[in-house]
């Protein structure tokens, strides 16, 4: 059991280091520069959220979401991610990126992902597509089209 925990810890550390290196290499640039390639996995509202969040960080102002359908919890966004294969592998990859409160149903994994991890999602082989989770309102469920 200890070996399994150690291997999981090493994997998470490796993914964390990858995320950190990617974020440093990417710099403050736009997340959607390759929206027809790898970034096509990421919905437009998540890419826009990432850009707005970075802009707020650069100016030192606290970020407040402007889209009522995109749910933000502190510095995290609630997402629905569709697995390209094994949903358990996707869930593990998302947790390694800092996702918390994960739940899965079928091929979808939902949870709270750090906003800064959004562009790194494009590199996950286990991910087919990701978008902001549908918002529940008093009138029922509303959903943004990707």
N, C-alpha and C positions, 0 to 999 in steps of 0.2 A: 504494500500500500504506500509506503514511503517513497519508493521508486516512482510510482505513478504520480504522486504529488510533486516530486522533484522534476519529473519530465514536463508536467503541466506548468510548473513555475518557470522552467527554462523556456518553454514555448511562449508563454505570455511575455516574458522579458524580451525575447527575440522580437516579437511583434511590436512591443512597445518601443524598442530601439529603432525598428524599421519606421514606425510612425514618426518618431522624433526626427530621424534623419530625413525623411520625406518632407516633413514640415519645414525643417531648416533649409533644405535644398529648394523647396518651392518658394520660400520667401513670402513676401506680402502680395504676390500676384494673384490674379483671378483664378478661381477654381474651375471655371468653365472653358478654359482655353482649348480643350480637346473634347467638346461636348458631342461630337459625332463619333469619337473613338471610344476609349475606355470610359470617359465621363458620361457616355450615353446611359450607363447603368444607374446614374444618379438623376433623380427628377429635378426639373427646373426650379421648383420652390426650395429644395434643399441647397442647390448651388447658389441661389440668390440669398438665402439665409446666411450661408457661409460668407459670402462677400460682404453683406451688411454687418455681420458680426466682426469680421476683420477690420472693417472701416471704423467701427465703434472702438475697437481695441487700440487702433492707431491714434485716435484722438483722445483716448483715455476716458471716454464717456461710457457709462454702463449701457449695455445693450437691452433694448426693450423690443420685443417682437412686434412687427407691424401687420402681420397676417393673422387674423383671428382663427383661421383654420389650422395653422401650424402651432402645435402645442409645445411650449418651451418650459422646462423646469430647471431653474438656475442657469447653468451653462450647457444644458443638454436639450436635445430635441427628441421627441417621441417619434419613432420610425416604424415602418413595416418593411422588412427586407425579405425578398423572395430568393430561396436557395436555387442554385443552378444544379444541385445534386443532393447530397446528403445534408439534411437540415441540421443535424447535430454538429456537423463540421462547421456550418455557417454560424451557428450559435456560439461555438467555441471561438471562432475568429472574431466575432463581434464583441464577445466578452473580453478578449485580449486587447481590443481597441478601447476598452473602458465602458462598454455598454453595461447597464445594470437594469434590474427589474425585467429580465427577459422572460418571454412566454412564447411558445410556439404552437401553431395549429397547421397541420398539413405541411406545406413547404414554406410557410411564412413565420418569421421570427420578429417579434415586436419587443420594444424596450426603449430605454432612454440612452441615447448615444451622445457623447461629447460633441459639440458643434465643430470643434477643431479637427475631429476625426473624419468629417464628411468627405474631403477629397481622397483620403486614403482608401475609402470604400471601393474606388474604381480599380484598385489593384487586387481585390479579393477574388480569387478564382472560384470560391464557393458561392459568390453572389451573382444572381442574374439581374436583379433590379431592386432599387430602394426608393422609397418616397416617404413623405411625412405621413404619419398615421392619420386615419380619418378622425375628424372631430365629432364629438357627440354634443348636440345642442338640445334645447328644450323641445324642438320640433322633430328630433330624431337624429339620424346619422347623416352628415354631409361629407362629401369627399371631393377633393380637388383632383382634377384630371392631370396626369403626368405630362 
